[in-house]
Amino acid sequence: MIRYIIYIIPLLLIFSFNPINNKFENYVETEIPYLKELYIDIHKNPEISLMEKETSIKLANELRKVGFDVEENFGGYGIVGILKNGEGPTILYRTDMDALPMEEKTGLPYASKVKTKTFDGNEVGTMHSCGHDMHMTVWTGTARAMVERKNEWSGTMMMIGQPAEEIGAGAAMMLKAGLYEEFPIPDYGIALHASPTIPSGKVGFGKGYIMANTESVDIKIFGQGSHGAAPHMSIDPIVTASMIVMELQTIVSRNLNPLDDAVITVGSIKGGTKHNIIPDEVNLQLTIRTYKDEVRNLIHKRIKEICNGVAASMGLDESRWPKIIMPEQYTPANYNDELLIDIMTNVSNSIIGEENVVTAEPQMVGEDFARYGSTKENIPTAMYWLGTVPKERMDKYNSGEYALPALHSPFYYPDIENSIRTGVKVSTESLIKLFNM
């Protein structure tokens, strides 16, 4: 019997709970009702890009409640919260705040009924269909938890509430306003993004490039209009545009190294007013996604060559070749620092279990969080994916009965409590680990 006791005691010690983690688990559970109420409030009252006034006030007040010094209206409706807690590193933790101009169709009791008048005077439905409401809630919960656990870390917390992520402008606005001049320069920066494919209770990590350079290109194609019954008297810009659209598809398939990733999508083609009129102009709108700058530059070069070559082949004088508007600024690719990801992955394995930590593949979507690490300061940054898919939806999907709604879908919604619980745990524990490096 004594022999068995000798073996059992070490096993009990190994599998016994960590009292600090157990205390934090209990703390998070007591926070869930407060944070859920905050989430529903934010979800029901969305504000689109550049109009986040009330949302930013709400988040600023949440930070002040727990002792942060807060500056509001910084780079639009941006907010910066600073909590100094002794000597140590400065860590930036960003949330975005804006919603999308679309009608919610979830049918949930707390669904948004808000309609917004845009800057051009149009009235649109408004919805948090990209998870920013969850981002803000976890961000708030993490700020509260970091104050609760002030005796476990030392340094400066820099909480960023960013406007206008959906139009790729907010991070640039805050940096241009002097974020790194007026406030401490961060040693690290972190953020999270809701995932529409990872189950709630899990998180996903990827190293290196996880999101792409994102840019919009406009092409104005000229022609010579005529009656639709006399096409021989025209230089048809619709035909020219069609040829250009098809030729653009050869850039990725025939000009790029097959090992390089890129997407060229023509999202809009507009021209003409009536069945029997060949117009003078057609406008194309493109989105381009890349990771490497050399790939991005090659695509720009080939777009110009294709547009000019097709126009010349149609008989257009050089003065009437397409006008190509390349963006002066674009959203840079998100690059996850490998050391930060290793640290956050290990923390997550410990706090929520290895079975709930997955490897996330790179995606061609864009996120302007990348800007905080793309300045001359070259700050290491990392963004992780927070699983949000409710169990009932994931079960239907796994049985082949259901297609999961994507982000930006009017049918997307997260598992509120489990997503908050997981996000607060992972973000808080990761920050404490980084402060103590």
SULURLIN-V969471 format. One line per field, one symbol per residue. ss: DSSP state (H for helix, E for strand, - for the rest). phi: phi as a letter, one per 20 degrees, with the letter a starting at -180 (. if undefined). psi: psi as a letter, one per 40 degrees, with the letter a starting at -180 (. if undefined). Layout:
ss = ???
phi = ???
psi = ???
This chain:
ss = -HHHHHHHHHHHHHH---HHHHHHHHHHHHHHHHHHHHHHHHHH---E----HHHHHHHHHHHHH---EEE-------EEEEEEE----EEEEEEE--EE--------------EEE-----EEE-E----HHHHHHHHHHHHHHHHH-HHH--EEEEEEEE-------HHHHHHH--HHHH-----EEEEEEEEEEEE---EEE--EEEE-EEEEEEEEEE-E-EE---HHH-E-HHHHHHHHHHHHHHHHHHH------EEEEEEEEEE-----EE--EEEEEEEEEE--HHHHHHHHHHHHHHHHHHHHH----HHH--EEE-----E--EEE-HHHHHHHHHHHHHHH-HHHEEE--------HHHHHH------EEEEEEEEEE-HHHHHHHH-----------------HHHHHHHHHHHHHHHHHHHH--
phi = .ggfffffggffffefffffffffgffgffeggfffffgfffffcfcfgmcegfffffffffffgdofecddldmmefccdccecnfqfdcecdceceddebffcfmffdffdfdceffeneecfcbeddnfffgfffgfffgffffgdgfdbbqcecedddelffdmdffffffffogeeecgffebccaccfdeceffndccccemfdcegcbdcdcdddbcfaffecffeddffffgffffgffffefffcdeggeeeaccceebccancbgdcefebcddcddccbdefffgfffgffgfffgffffffenefgfdfgeddeffcbeffedefffffgffffffgfecngfdddedffcefcbfggffddefflffcbcdeefcffgfffffffenebdffegmefdfbeffffffgffffffffffffffef
psi = ddddddddddddddeiihdddddddddddddddddddddddddegihiheffdddddddddddddeeihhhifhgbfiihhhhhfaiaihhhhiiieiaigihhfdeidfihehhhhideeihiihigeeedddddddddddddddddfdeeihahhghhhhifddefddddddddefdedeiihidihiiihhheehiieiihiiiahdiihhihhhhhhiahiaidefdeeihhddddddddddddeedddediheeihihhhhehhhiieidfhhidiihihihhhididddddddddddddddddddddeehideeiihhhihdiihiihhhhddddddddddddddehdeehihhiiieiiheddddeeidefhhihhihhhehiddddddddeeeihhhiieieehiihdddddddddddddddddddde.
